[in-house]
């Protein structure tokens, strides 16, 4: 684990002076609601040796603000207007997040004016003419059973000034932004511009990525569902591979820059013989290259299953010029079809007949409803986001860290990425489970 060094203070819009409805509505004889003090902290790095070192040297331990309901809130619920936007790629659980936020605002804090911003940041820009969606318990009833987002989404940057102009016109007090790294960067810029204009608008981020690669977030919603569905693809690939002489199943999974999904799915099913991730370069040729290792597997065991993350093997395309998508992300070269072609060429040159099946379940995974575990997790994230916003906190994202829900400053997370450690236990477990060699050019 890295040595963490960043500011964990959470900005606020002002002093919270209003008694929370959670306390005010408690009936005589009922158990008191549990509130979280602003002094409650969760230590960031819990490794024993580092804790002991800090204690011996009397260094301050870096800690996060613990999430949860506060006894006093900043906003008057009877006058508050809130908005929710979902941005970037689809992900299992988006509707669960929307539903959780709406139900918490409406039933617990008695906030009756909640808007859904259609199609991400585009919904703030007049030129796109996207309608607003009024959100209430009726409009979100049952949406957790459907995939995608009832608010839709979009990619690409929009004018931050125009976004804030729209928030001002609508008199929005809290904006909940659900999205990945690009969305967090946009949320950070929105919060900074709001601060410059001296506006009292809270910006709360809820991190979303199937890749599970957001910095300072140990788990992101949708990941559990993605692992579930990915294991079905691995089962299918394995069944296809063993059914034919020299069968090869090749599965491409999500993971632009991080191999968490590929590694976790491989361990969940343990039918894979090779797992290729972005954090470890791939070398195809030579006695210790991937293709020779695959040939050895086919000769000895007559079948093989390969999992490749979409961002793996980009070192094989270094001579190609980079292109960018509307959000400014590098458009990755298609490692799946590239490997399929190279594997076919290799065995054809060796005059070895193989049956190669290629599976890419990515868009099926993205648009599915969340499984039970993710649905519960989304409920917690939505509720903690509402508690933070109502308390007047801003420029933060809700994170799950060291088994607690915490407030992470956008400044500490946005623009950074969490990667799988090639020397860590997760990757070492994959190597043990697959028995694969380490591929490098000899």
C-alpha positions as CSV (number, residue, x, y, z in Angstrom):
1,X,0.0,0.0,0.0
2,X,1.1,3.5,-0.8
3,X,2.1,6.1,1.7
4,X,-0.9,8.4,1.7
5,X,-0.3,12.1,1.9
6,X,-3.3,14.4,1.1
7,X,-5.7,16.7,2.8
8,X,-8.9,15.0,4.0
9,X,-10.8,18.1,5.2
10,X,-14.3,18.4,3.8
11,X,-15.6,21.8,2.8
12,X,-19.0,23.0,4.2
13,X,-21.4,25.6,3.0
14,X,-21.9,27.0,6.5
15,X,-22.8,26.1,10.0
16,X,-25.5,23.4,10.4
17,X,-28.1,24.9,12.6
18,X,-31.3,23.0,11.8
19,X,-32.3,20.0,13.9
20,X,-32.4,16.9,11.7
21,X,-35.9,15.5,11.0
22,X,-34.4,12.1,12.1
23,X,-34.2,13.5,15.6
24,X,-37.2,15.8,15.5
25,X,-39.6,13.0,14.3
26,X,-38.5,10.4,16.9
27,X,-41.5,9.4,18.9
28,X,-41.4,9.1,22.7
29,X,-40.2,5.6,23.7
30,X,-38.6,4.9,20.4
31,X,-34.9,4.2,20.3
32,X,-32.8,7.3,19.6
33,X,-31.5,7.6,16.1
34,X,-27.7,7.1,15.8
35,X,-26.0,10.3,14.6
36,X,-22.4,10.6,13.5
37,X,-20.3,13.3,14.9
38,X,-18.1,15.5,12.6
39,X,-15.2,14.4,14.8
40,X,-15.7,10.7,13.9
41,X,-12.8,9.6,11.7
42,X,-11.7,6.5,9.9
43,X,-8.0,5.9,9.6
44,X,-6.9,5.7,6.0
45,X,-3.9,3.3,6.3
46,X,-4.5,0.5,8.8
47,X,-1.4,-1.5,8.1
48,X,0.0,-2.4,11.5
49,X,3.6,-1.6,10.9
50,X,2.8,1.9,9.6
51,X,0.4,2.6,12.4
52,X,3.1,1.7,14.9
53,X,5.6,3.8,13.1
54,X,3.3,6.8,13.2
55,X,2.5,6.3,16.8
56,X,6.2,6.0,17.8
57,X,7.1,9.1,15.8
58,X,4.0,10.9,17.0
59,X,2.9,11.6,13.5
60,X,-0.7,12.5,12.7
61,X,-2.6,9.6,11.3
62,X,-4.4,10.5,8.1
63,X,-8.1,9.8,8.4
64,X,-11.4,10.3,6.6
65,X,-14.6,12.0,7.8
66,X,-17.0,9.2,8.7
67,X,-20.2,9.3,6.7
68,X,-23.7,9.2,8.3
69,X,-26.6,11.3,9.5
70,X,-25.7,14.5,11.5
71,X,-27.8,15.7,14.4
72,X,-28.1,19.1,12.8
73,X,-28.4,19.9,9.1
74,X,-27.7,23.0,6.9
75,X,-30.6,23.0,4.5
76,X,-34.2,23.7,5.3
77,X,-36.0,20.6,3.8
78,X,-39.2,22.5,3.1
79,X,-37.4,25.0,0.8
80,X,-34.7,22.7,-0.7
81,X,-34.5,21.6,-4.3
82,X,-32.2,18.8,-5.3
83,X,-31.0,17.4,-8.6
84,X,-29.5,14.0,-9.7
85,X,-27.4,13.4,-12.8
86,X,-25.9,10.1,-14.1
87,X,-23.0,10.5,-16.4
88,X,-20.6,8.3,-18.5
89,X,-21.0,4.7,-19.3
90,X,-23.9,2.6,-18.0
91,X,-23.3,0.4,-15.0
92,X,-25.5,-2.0,-12.9
93,X,-26.9,-0.2,-10.0
94,X,-27.5,3.3,-11.4
95,X,-31.3,3.0,-10.9
96,X,-30.7,1.7,-7.4
97,X,-28.6,4.8,-6.6
98,X,-31.3,7.1,-8.0
99,X,-34.1,5.3,-6.1
100,X,-32.1,5.4,-2.8
101,X,-31.4,9.1,-3.0
102,X,-35.0,9.9,-3.9
103,X,-36.5,7.8,-1.1
104,X,-34.1,9.1,1.5
105,X,-34.7,12.8,0.6
106,X,-38.5,12.4,0.3
107,X,-39.4,10.1,3.2
108,X,-36.6,10.8,5.7
109,X,-35.8,14.5,5.2
110,X,-39.2,15.6,3.7
111,X,-37.6,17.1,0.6
112,X,-40.4,17.2,-2.0
113,X,-38.7,18.8,-5.0
114,X,-36.2,16.5,-6.7
115,X,-35.3,16.7,-10.3
116,X,-33.6,14.2,-12.6
117,X,-31.3,15.8,-15.1
118,X,-31.6,13.9,-18.4
119,X,-28.6,12.6,-20.2
120,X,-25.8,13.7,-17.9
121,X,-24.2,17.1,-18.3
122,X,-26.1,17.6,-21.5
123,X,-29.2,18.1,-19.5
124,X,-27.9,21.4,-18.1
125,X,-27.2,22.9,-21.5
126,X,-30.2,24.6,-23.2
127,X,-29.1,23.7,-26.7
128,X,-29.8,20.0,-26.2
129,X,-33.4,20.7,-25.1
130,X,-33.6,17.7,-22.7
131,X,-36.6,17.7,-20.5
132,X,-36.3,17.5,-16.7
133,X,-37.7,14.5,-14.9
134,X,-39.6,15.1,-11.6
135,X,-38.5,12.4,-9.2
136,X,-40.7,11.1,-6.3
137,X,-41.4,7.7,-4.8
138,X,-43.9,6.9,-7.5
139,X,-41.6,7.7,-10.4
140,X,-38.8,5.5,-9.0
141,X,-41.0,2.6,-8.0
142,X,-39.5,-0.6,-9.3
143,X,-36.7,1.0,-11.2
144,X,-34.2,-1.2,-9.3
145,X,-35.4,-4.1,-11.4
146,X,-34.3,-2.6,-14.7
147,X,-30.9,-2.0,-16.1
148,X,-29.4,1.3,-17.4
149,X,-30.5,4.6,-16.0
150,X,-34.0,6.1,-16.1
151,X,-32.2,9.5,-16.5
152,X,-30.1,8.4,-19.4
153,X,-26.5,9.4,-19.8
154,X,-24.0,11.0,-22.1
155,X,-20.2,11.3,-22.6
156,X,-18.2,14.4,-23.3
157,X,-17.4,17.7,-21.6
158,X,-19.8,20.6,-21.3
159,X,-19.4,24.3,-20.4
160,X,-19.1,24.5,-16.6
161,X,-20.4,28.0,-16.5
162,X,-23.5,27.0,-18.3
163,X,-24.0,24.1,-15.9
164,X,-23.9,26.4,-12.9
165,X,-26.1,29.0,-14.7
166,X,-28.7,26.2,-15.0
167,X,-28.3,25.3,-11.3
168,X,-28.9,28.9,-10.3
169,X,-32.0,29.3,-12.5
170,X,-33.4,26.1,-11.0
171,X,-32.5,27.2,-7.5
172,X,-30.8,23.8,-6.8
173,X,-29.3,23.4,-3.3
174,X,-27.8,19.9,-3.7
175,X,-26.6,18.3,-6.9
176,X,-25.8,14.5,-6.8
177,X,-23.4,13.5,-9.5
178,X,-23.1,9.8,-10.3
179,X,-20.2,8.9,-12.5
180,X,-16.6,7.8,-13.0
181,X,-13.3,9.6,-13.0
182,X,-14.4,12.0,-15.8
183,X,-17.6,12.9,-13.9
184,X,-15.6,13.4,-10.7
185,X,-13.3,15.8,-12.5
186,X,-16.3,17.7,-13.8
187,X,-17.9,17.7,-10.4
188,X,-14.7,19.1,-8.9
189,X,-14.7,22.0,-11.5
190,X,-18.3,22.7,-10.9
191,X,-17.7,22.9,-7.1
192,X,-14.7,25.2,-7.6
193,X,-16.7,27.6,-9.9
194,X,-19.6,27.5,-7.4
195,X,-17.1,28.6,-4.7
196,X,-15.9,31.4,-6.9
197,X,-19.4,32.7,-7.3
198,X,-20.1,32.4,-3.6
199,X,-23.1,30.2,-4.1
200,X,-24.6,27.9,-1.5
201,X,-24.8,24.7,-3.6
202,X,-23.6,21.4,-2.4
203,X,-21.9,19.0,-4.9
204,X,-21.9,15.3,-3.8
205,X,-20.2,12.7,-6.0
206,X,-21.1,9.0,-6.0
207,X,-18.3,7.1,-7.7
208,X,-19.3,4.7,-10.5
209,X,-17.1,2.3,-12.4
210,X,-17.3,-1.4,-13.3
211,X,-13.5,-1.4,-13.5
212,X,-13.3,-0.6,-9.7
213,X,-10.4,1.7,-10.3
214,X,-11.4,5.0,-8.6
215,X,-8.7,6.2,-6.3
216,X,-9.4,6.0,-2.5
217,X,-12.5,3.9,-3.2
218,X,-12.1,0.2,-2.1
219,X,-15.3,-0.9,-3.8
220,X,-17.5,0.6,-6.5
221,X,-21.1,-0.3,-7.2
222,X,-21.7,-2.6,-10.2
223,X,-18.4,-4.5,-9.7
224,X,-20.1,-7.4,-7.8
225,X,-22.7,-7.7,-10.6
226,X,-20.0,-7.6,-13.3
227,X,-18.1,-10.4,-11.6
228,X,-21.2,-12.5,-11.4
229,X,-21.9,-12.1,-15.2
230,X,-18.3,-12.4,-16.1
231,X,-18.1,-15.8,-14.4
232,X,-21.0,-17.0,-16.7
233,X,-18.9,-16.0,-19.7
234,X,-15.9,-17.9,-18.3
235,X,-18.1,-21.0,-17.8
236,X,-19.3,-20.7,-21.4
237,X,-15.8,-20.3,-22.7
238,X,-14.6,-23.2,-20.7
239,X,-17.5,-25.5,-21.9
240,X,-16.7,-24.5,-25.5
241,X,-13.0,-25.1,-25.1
242,X,-13.3,-28.6,-23.6
243,X,-15.9,-29.7,-26.1
244,X,-13.6,-29.5,-29.1
245,X,-10.1,-30.8,-29.8
246,X,-7.6,-28.0,-29.1
247,X,-10.4,-25.7,-28.0
248,X,-9.5,-22.2,-27.0
249,X,-11.9,-19.8,-25.2
250,X,-11.0,-16.1,-25.3
251,X,-13.0,-13.7,-23.2
252,X,-12.5,-9.9,-23.2
253,X,-13.7,-8.1,-20.0
254,X,-13.8,-4.5,-19.0
255,X,-10.8,-2.9,-17.4
256,X,-9.3,0.1,-19.3
257,X,-6.4,0.7,-17.0
258,X,-7.0,-1.8,-14.1
259,X,-7.3,-5.5,-14.1
260,X,-9.6,-5.9,-11.0
261,X,-12.5,-7.4,-12.9
262,X,-10.5,-9.8,-14.9
263,X,-8.5,-11.0,-11.8
264,X,-11.5,-11.3,-9.5
265,X,-13.7,-13.1,-12.1
266,X,-10.8,-15.5,-12.8
267,X,-10.6,-16.4,-9.1
268,X,-14.4,-16.6,-8.8
269,X,-14.6,-19.3,-11.5
270,X,-11.0,-20.7,-11.6
271,X,-11.5,-22.1,-15.2
272,X,-9.0,-19.6,-16.7
273,X,-5.5,-20.6,-17.6
274,X,-4.3,-17.2,-18.6
275,X,-5.3,-13.8,-17.3
276,X,-3.9,-10.7,-19.1
277,X,-4.3,-7.3,-17.4
278,X,-3.2,-3.7,-18.2
279,X,-0.7,-3.5,-15.2
280,X,1.5,-6.3,-16.7
281,X,2.8,-5.9,-20.3
282,X,2.2,-8.7,-22.7
283,X,4.9,-10.1,-25.0
284,X,3.7,-12.5,-27.6
285,X,6.8,-14.1,-29.2
286,X,9.9,-15.9,-28.1
287,X,10.4,-19.0,-25.9
288,X,8.8,-17.3,-22.9
289,X,6.2,-15.3,-24.8
290,X,2.4,-15.7,-24.4
291,X,1.8,-17.6,-27.7
292,X,4.5,-20.2,-26.9
293,X,3.0,-20.7,-23.4
294,X,-0.5,-21.1,-25.0
295,X,0.9,-23.7,-27.4
296,X,2.4,-25.6,-24.5
297,X,-0.9,-25.6,-22.8
298,X,-2.8,-26.8,-25.9
299,X,-0.2,-29.6,-26.5
300,X,-0.3,-30.8,-22.9
301,X,-4.0,-30.3,-21.9
302,X,-5.8,-29.9,-25.3
303,X,-7.8,-26.8,-24.3
304,X,-7.2,-23.4,-22.8
305,X,-9.3,-20.4,-21.4
306,X,-7.9,-16.9,-21.7
307,X,-9.3,-13.8,-20.0
308,X,-8.0,-10.4,-21.3
309,X,-8.9,-7.0,-19.8
310,X,-9.8,-4.5,-22.5
311,X,-6.8,-2.3,-21.6
312,X,-4.2,-5.1,-21.6
313,X,-1.5,-5.4,-24.2
314,X,-1.6,-1.8,-25.3
315,X,2.3,-2.0,-25.3
316,X,1.8,-4.1,-28.5
317,X,0.3,-1.0,-30.3
318,X,3.0,1.6,-29.4
319,X,3.6,2.5,-33.0
320,X,0.0,3.6,-33.6
321,X,-1.2,7.1,-33.1
322,X,-3.6,7.7,-30.1
323,X,-7.2,8.8,-30.8
324,X,-9.5,10.3,-28.1
325,X,-13.2,9.9,-27.3
326,X,-15.6,12.9,-26.6
327,X,-14.6,12.7,-22.9
328,X,-10.9,13.0,-23.6
329,X,-10.1,9.4,-22.9
330,X,-7.6,7.5,-25.2
331,X,-9.5,5.1,-27.5
332,X,-7.9,1.8,-26.7
333,X,-6.8,-0.6,-29.4
334,X,-9.0,-3.7,-29.5
335,X,-6.8,-6.3,-27.8
336,X,-9.5,-9.0,-28.0
337,X,-9.7,-9.2,-31.8
338,X,-5.9,-8.6,-32.1
339,X,-5.2,-11.6,-29.9
340,X,-7.8,-13.7,-31.7
341,X,-6.0,-12.9,-35.0
342,X,-2.5,-13.5,-33.6
343,X,-3.5,-16.8,-32.0
344,X,-5.0,-18.1,-35.2
345,X,-1.9,-17.1,-37.2
346,X,0.4,-18.8,-34.7
347,X,-1.3,-22.1,-34.7
348,X,-1.8,-22.0,-38.5
349,X,1.9,-21.5,-38.9
350,X,2.6,-24.5,-36.6
351,X,0.1,-26.6,-38.6
352,X,-1.9,-27.2,-35.4
353,X,-5.7,-27.2,-35.8
354,X,-7.5,-25.2,-33.0
355,X,-11.1,-24.3,-32.3
356,X,-11.0,-20.7,-31.1
357,X,-14.2,-19.0,-29.7
358,X,-14.2,-15.3,-28.8
359,X,-16.6,-13.8,-26.3
360,X,-17.1,-10.1,-25.4
361,X,-19.9,-9.7,-22.8
362,X,-19.1,-6.1,-22.0
363,X,-22.2,-4.3,-23.1
364,X,-24.5,-7.0,-21.7
365,X,-22.8,-6.6,-18.3
366,X,-23.0,-2.7,-18.4
367,X,-26.8,-2.6,-19.0
368,X,-28.0,-5.3,-16.5
369,X,-29.8,-4.6,-13.2
370,X,-27.7,-4.9,-10.1
371,X,-27.5,-8.1,-8.2
372,X,-28.6,-8.4,-4.6
373,X,-25.3,-7.4,-3.1
374,X,-24.8,-4.4,-5.3
375,X,-28.4,-3.3,-4.7
376,X,-27.9,-3.2,-1.0
377,X,-24.5,-1.4,-1.5
378,X,-26.2,1.2,-3.7
379,X,-28.8,1.8,-1.0
380,X,-26.1,2.6,1.5
381,X,-24.2,4.9,-0.9
382,X,-27.4,6.8,-1.8
383,X,-28.4,7.3,1.8
384,X,-24.9,8.5,2.9
385,X,-24.8,10.9,0.0
386,X,-28.1,12.5,1.1
387,X,-26.9,12.7,4.8
388,X,-23.7,14.5,3.6
389,X,-25.6,16.9,1.3
390,X,-28.2,17.8,3.9
391,X,-25.5,18.6,6.4
392,X,-24.1,21.2,4.0
393,X,-21.0,19.3,3.1
394,X,-19.7,19.7,-0.4
395,X,-17.0,18.8,-2.9
396,X,-16.8,15.2,-1.7
397,X,-17.5,11.7,-2.9
398,X,-19.0,8.8,-0.9
399,X,-16.5,6.0,-0.5
400,X,-16.4,2.6,1.1
401,X,-13.0,2.4,2.9
402,X,-11.7,0.0,5.6
403,X,-15.2,-1.4,6.0
404,X,-16.8,2.1,6.7
405,X,-18.6,4.6,4.5
406,X,-16.6,7.8,4.5
407,X,-16.3,11.3,2.9
408,X,-13.4,11.6,0.5
409,X,-12.5,15.1,-0.8
410,X,-12.8,15.3,-4.6
411,X,-9.4,17.0,-4.6
412,X,-7.8,13.8,-3.2
413,X,-9.4,11.4,-5.7
414,X,-10.3,13.1,-8.9
415,X,-7.7,12.7,-11.7
416,X,-6.0,9.7,-10.0
417,X,-6.5,6.0,-10.5
418,X,-6.4,2.8,-8.5
419,X,-4.4,0.0,-10.1
420,X,-4.0,-3.7,-9.3
421,X,-0.6,-4.3,-7.7
422,X,1.3,-6.9,-9.7
423,X,3.2,-7.8,-6.5
424,X,0.0,-7.8,-4.3
425,X,-2.0,-10.8,-3.0
426,X,-4.8,-10.5,-5.6
427,X,-2.5,-10.9,-8.6
428,X,-0.3,-13.5,-6.8
429,X,-3.5,-15.5,-6.2
430,X,-4.4,-15.3,-9.9
431,X,-1.0,-16.6,-10.8
432,X,-1.4,-19.5,-8.3
433,X,-4.9,-20.3,-9.5
434,X,-4.1,-20.3,-13.2
435,X,-0.5,-21.6,-13.1
436,X,0.3,-19.2,-15.9
437,X,3.8,-18.1,-16.7
438,X,5.1,-14.6,-16.5
439,X,5.3,-13.4,-20.1
440,X,8.3,-11.4,-21.2
441,X,10.4,-11.1,-24.3
442,X,13.4,-13.3,-24.2
